[in-house]
Amino acid sequence: MTRWWSEPAAGDIVWCHFPDKINPHPKPRPALILTVFDDDAPHFSVEVVYGTSRRTTILYRGEFSILRDRNPAAYEVAGLSYDTKFDLKQIVNLPYNSDWFSIPPTAQHGQSPKLGTLHPALVRVVEAAYLATRKGAGVI
């Protein structure tokens, strides 16, 4: 049975089964919520950005990373277990339910998919990465 999670907030970092083509991927990963849609509340939908712990120090246009050694405060607030890179070229809208989101192993925020929150110091970094997706490809 599908469980609908309570309303998240833009800037939340969540444990997401980011789509593998059109189906939920079996392995969850961090995702950043950009937008929350409440048209069908209490069934929420969210716009999320793909996160990965692979190749986090090589950034292309549209990507930003949260690295433990470079920004420990942002890393701690994010609730991440590994350095993580987010790719704003990979954004999808998903229902905020148990088909697509699950409770992380550490569950620091109770029985919810939330890992943590985007640090306010990274808001402009995310904005720059998003705007870069509109300008083409390449290494930044």
Summary of the structure (lengths in Angstrom):
residues: 140
radius of gyration: 14.4
end to end distance: 43.8
largest distance: 43.8
contacts: 421
relative contact order: 0.26
helix: 14%
strand: 36%
